[in-house]
Amino acid sequence: MSFESNEPGTTPGSGRAAADPPPADTGTPPAGTGTFPAHRGLLRDLSLSAVLAGFVAVVVSYSGPLLILLAAASAGHLDPDRTGSWIWAVSVGSGLTCIGLSLWTRTPVITAWSTPGAALLVTSLGDYRYAEAVGAFVVTGVVIALVGAVGVFGRLMRQVPAAVVSAMLAGILFSFGAGAFTSLRTAPWIAGAVLVAYLLGKRWLPRYAVLAALAAGVVAAAATSRMDVRWGSVELARPVLTVPEFSVASLVGIAVPLVLATLASQNAPGLAVLRASGYRPDDRLLIGSTGLVSTVFAPFGSHAVNLAAITAAICTGPEAHRDPGRRYVAGVACGAFYLLFGAFGTTLVLFFTGLPKELVAAVAGVALFGALAGGLGGAVAEEKDREAALITFLATASGVTLLGIGSAFWGLVFGMTAHLVLTRRRGTASGRG
């Protein structure tokens, strides 16, 4: 993945300038209009807003999807040591890929563990011995790495019109944006403080608006006695190695649906988020790398590491940094926080589960406003694609799950079907004329 520049002194693929402009005006200069030195270092590109974006992304990951992972561990009757090892494996795997891929490509590559995969395991993990499940995790990682290496998945994604991609992004983010306001019903002081602080921050200190919103929300939560943070003894996580075993039953029951859910519900929207933000992701590198890392960490409990979508939108949008060429710092920061939190395994679960859900929802919502606005703008930019984009948006925002695959994939399917039908119809009609 890279940004290419026409600026004198830089070379295509150097990763320091942008490629295609974002699909809509999000208040930031189109990618490629900045002047980026060819070999700026991480410290020179460092910014508080990017680091904060990475932190918020990790908070969102641990406060929501982690609970699904814990439910899966409970369904599989895992002991605390194996549960802590699972958290350590997905956290360290996500952290290493965030840091490595963001630095290598100079773009904000955000990875995470497969949330649909964890949800799938809630109902299936208890049907197999844990060693067999680990064997299925290993096979899942190998298959995803091979799919990424051959590039077929990326070629399919590149055939999707920009309007459909933007609409899918908007549909994914819609519930999070709305969550900033639905939280007013159950926690008006917390959500209200977040929204007011965000608006004031956007007016006076736009780069730190999300930080102001987070700080105001924490103060409001503490003032209303909604913080339920409990600390136990702080201990480093101890990885537990499980020798994988392979069985036809576990491969069919776990590996096959896990591969499909990870590719369709995670990697597809993950690539779409990067495209919608003006980047040109190297799908072979990204999907292949996450598949390889998943394979390496599978014996320690990692079910799948993949490209993120929701948390990626936090780090790839203008809230992370106005300059698209410096947003990769958010990816590096996200990875660093993953490593830090993952090192303590289940100890930090007590902290994140103690945060009011309204606080997390409101902060995540305002952090995604810019990305949501960009998605909506890109969806309606071309009149000929608006109907297909509308279908994509509605299907994705509906949250429908079919055959165990989430709405982001089905929004893409329905939107592409509409695009092909409407394009063929219009082309035929114009030919008759």
N, C-alpha and C positions, 0 to 999 in steps of 0.2 A: 504494500500500500504506500502511496506517496502522493505528495503534491508536486506538480510540475510548474515551472516558472519560465516566463519569457524575459525575466530580468537579467540584464547583463551580469556576468560573473557567477551565475548559477547554472546548473546542468539539470536536464530533465531527470526526475527520479531521485534527486538529491534529498527530497523530503522537506525542503524548507519553504516552499511556496505552494499555493493551492492550485487545484485543477478546475473543476467545473464550479460555477457559482451556485450557491444554495438555491433551492427551488422557489424561495420566496424571500421577501425583505423582512428580516428579523431584527433590523436595527443595527446590523453589523455590516462592514464592508464586504462585498463579495470576495470569496476566496480567490486569491491570486492578485488582489489589488494592493496588498501590503508589500513592504520592502523588507525582506528577511535576509539577514546575513547568511551566507552559505554554511557556516560551521559554528553557529552559536551554541553555547553550552547550556546544560540543564540549569545551572545556577543563574545564568543571565536571563533565562526564560521564566524563572520561578516567579509565581505571583500568588498572593493570598487567596484571590478568588478561585484560581484553579485548584489549589490545595483544598479549599473548602468544598468545592464541587466533588472532589474525590472522597472527602470525608462524608458528605451527605449521601453519596452513592452507597458507601459501605453501611451507613446507619440504616438506610432503606433495606439493604440486603439482609442485615442481621435481625431487623425488627419484624420482618414479614416472612420471607421465604425460609428463614432458618427454623421457624416454628413448624413448617411442613416437614422439614428434614427430621426434626425431633419426633414428630408424629410417626414418621416412617420407621425411625429407630425403635420406637416403642412397639409398633406393630410387628417388627421383626424380633422383638424380645432381646434386644442388644443390651449388654451390661454397660455401666457408665464408662469403662475404659474404651470399649469399642465405639461407643457413641462419641466420646471425646476425640478419638482417632479419626472418625468420619468427619467431624467438624474441622479438625486440623488439616486433613487431606484436601477437602474442597477449598478451604481458606488459603492454604499455601499454594495449591495449584492455581487458584484464581489470581493470587498475588503475584506469583512469578510470571504468569502469562501477561497480566496487565503491565507490569514493569518492562519485561523483555520486549514485548511487541510494540508498546508505545515508544520506547527508546529507539528500537530498530527502524520503525516506520515514521517516527516523528508525527504521529497522529494519535488521538485519544482512543486507544483500543481498550474497551472495558469488557472483562469477562466475569463470569460468575458460575455457580453451580446450577444445574438444570432444575428449575422449579417444577415444570411439568413432570420431569423424571422422578423427582422426590414424591410428588403427588401420586404418581403411578405406583410407587413402591409402598405407599401407605396401605394399599389394598392387596399387594402381591408378595411383599417381602416375607411375610409370615408363612407362606406356602412352601418355602425352600430352606434348606440349610444355608447358613450364612456363607460358608465357603463356596457353595454353588452360586449364590448371588454375586460374590466377588468375581468368580469366573465369568459370569455374564457381564459384569462391569468391564473386565479386561477386554472381552470381545467387542463390547460397545465402543470402547476407545479405539481399538484397532480399525473397526469398520468406518468410523467417522474420520479417522486419519486418512484412510485410503480414499474415501469419498472426496475429502478436501484435496488430496494430492493430485487426483486426476482432473480436477477442475470442472467436473460436469455440473455440480451444484451452482457454482458461480456463473457458469454460462447460462443456465436457466434463469437465474436471478437478473442477469443483465438484459434479458428480453422483456422485462416488466417495465412499462412506461413510467416516467418520473411521477406523473400525477397519481398513479395507483400506489406507488411506493410512499409518496407523501401522505396519501389518504390512510394507508395502513398505519403509518407512524402516528397520525392524528388520532386514529381509532384506539391504538394502544394506550396513548397518553390521556385520552378523554376522561376516563374514570379517575385518574390521578388528579387532573386539573379540577374536576368537579368535587373531588374529595376535600379540597381546601375549603369549600363552602358547605358541604354536607356536615363537616365536622362542627360547624356552628351550632347545629341542633343539640348535640350532646356535650360540647365543651365550648360554649360561646366565648369565654374569656381567653382561652388558649388560642383557638383558631382566629378569633378577632385580633388578638395581639400580633399574631403572625402576619395576617393580611395587612394591618395598619402599618406595622414596621416595614414590611416589604414595599408598600407604596411610598412611604416616606424615604426609604433607602433608595428606591429607583429615582426619586426626584432629586435627592441631594448627593447620594453616594452610590451610583448605580452598580459599580463593581462589587460592592459589599452588601447589596440588598438582601441576599439570601442569608448572609451572616447575621445581619440585623434581625431578620425574621426568626432565625433559629434562637438567637439570644433572647428575644422578646418572648418567644414561646416557652423556653425553659423557665424564665422568670415567672411567667403567668402560671405554668404548671406547678411550680414550687409554691407560689402564693395561694393557689387554690387546693393545695395538698393532694395533687394528682400524681406526684412522683412516687413510685413504689419501687425504688431501686434498692436491691438487697445485695450485700457483698458477703461472700463466703471467704474461705481461705484462697488466696491467690496462688495458683499453681501453674507451672508450665505443662502444656499438653504432652502426653507420652504416646507417640505413634505406636499402633499395634499392627504388626504384620500378620496377615492371614493368607495362607497358601491357597491359591484359587483352585477350585475343582470345577470340572465342566460336565454338564449333563444336557441332554437334548431338551428336557423339560424346562430348565432354567433359561436356556438360550431362546426358546420359543416364547416363554412366559415373561421374561425380563428383558433380554437383549434386544429382540426385534422391536417391541413397542418403545423401548428406551431410545434406540437409534432414531426411529421415526419422530418421536416427540421432541428429541433434542434438535434434530435438523430442521423440522418444520416449525416448531413453536419457539425456538430459541435462536438458532443460527440464521434463519431466514429474516426475521425482523431485526436481528443484530446487524446484518449486512445492510438492511434497508435504512436503519438509523444513520449509519455512516454515510450512505449515499445521499440521504435527504439533507445531511449537514454539509454537503459539498465535497466530501472526500471520495476517493476511488479506492475502495478496499481490495487488497490482493486476497481473494477468497482462498486460494490454495495455501497461502502462508497462514492465514488466520485459522481456518477450519482445520487444516492439517496439524498445526501446532497445538491447538486445544485438544484435538483427538489424541495426539501423542502424549501430552501431559496427563490426560485422563487415564491413559493406559498405565503410565508410570505410577500414578497415585492410587489406582484401583485396588491393589492389595492392602492398602491402608484404609479403604472404605469409600474412596471417592467414586460416586456413581457416574458423574459426567461433569466436565468443565467445558463451557461453551461461551460464545459471544453473548453479551447481555443486550437488552433492548431498553428497558425502562431506565436503569441506572446509567446506561450509555448515553441516553438523551440528556441526562443531567450534566454530563461531562463534555459532550460534543456541541452544546449550544452556546449562545452568546453569554449566558450567565457565568460560564467557566472562564472565558476571556474574550474580549472583543476581537482580538487577533486570532484567526483560525489556526495560524501556524504555531501558536503557543499553547493551544489547548491540550497538547499531548502531556503537559505537566499534570493535568488532572488525572490522566490514566496512570502515570507513575505514582502520584499521591494515593490514588485508589488502591493500587497494588501494595504500597507500603503499609497502609492501614489494614488491609487484608492480612498481611504477614504479622503485623503487631497483634491484632485481635485473635488470629488463628493460633498464635503461639501459646495463648492462654486457654485454648479450647473452650470447655464448658463454663469456665469461671465467668467470662463476660456475657454468657447467655442470661445470667441473672440481671445484668445491667440493662441489656436491650429489651428483655421482656418486661422490665419495669417501667419503660417509657410509656406515657399515655399514647394510645393508638391515634388519637386525634392530633397530637403534636407531630407525630411522624407523617401522618396523612397531609396535614396542612403545609409542613415544610417541603415535603416532596412535591406537593401541588404547585407551590409558588416557584420552586426550583425548575419545574418543567414548563412554566408559562411560555418561555421563549421558544422552546422546541415545539410545543403545541401550536403556537402561532405560525411558525415556519411550516409545519405540516399542513395546516389548514390553508395557508396561502399557496403552497405548492399544489395542493389538490384542486384548486379552482383556477389556477393560472391559465390553463388551456381550455377554451370552451368545448372543444371536441371531445375532451376526456372527462368532462365533469360528471356525466352520468355514471360512468364506470368508477370514477373516484368516489362518488356518493355511495354507491353500492359497497365498495371496499370499506369505506369509513363506517357505515352502518353495521355491516357484518362483523367487522373487527370490534367495534365498540359494544356490540351486543353481548360479548363474552360467551357466545355459544361454543360448546365443546362437542365434537362429533368424532366417533371412533377413537376417543381418547386423545385427540389432537385439538389444540386450542384455537381460539377465534382468529388470531393473527394469520395463521395459515389459511383458514377458510375465507377470510376476507380477501386474501391474495388470490385464491382460486376463483371466488365469485367475481371479483373485480376484473381479473384477466379474461374470464368467460364473457363478461359484459363488454369488455373492450373489443374482443375478437368479433363478437356478434354485431356490435354497432359499427365497427370499422368495415366489416364485410358488407353490411347492408348499405352503408353510405357509399362505399366504393362501387357497388353494383348499380345503385341508383344513379350515380354520376355517369357511369358508363353508358346507361340507357339513354341518358340525356344527350 
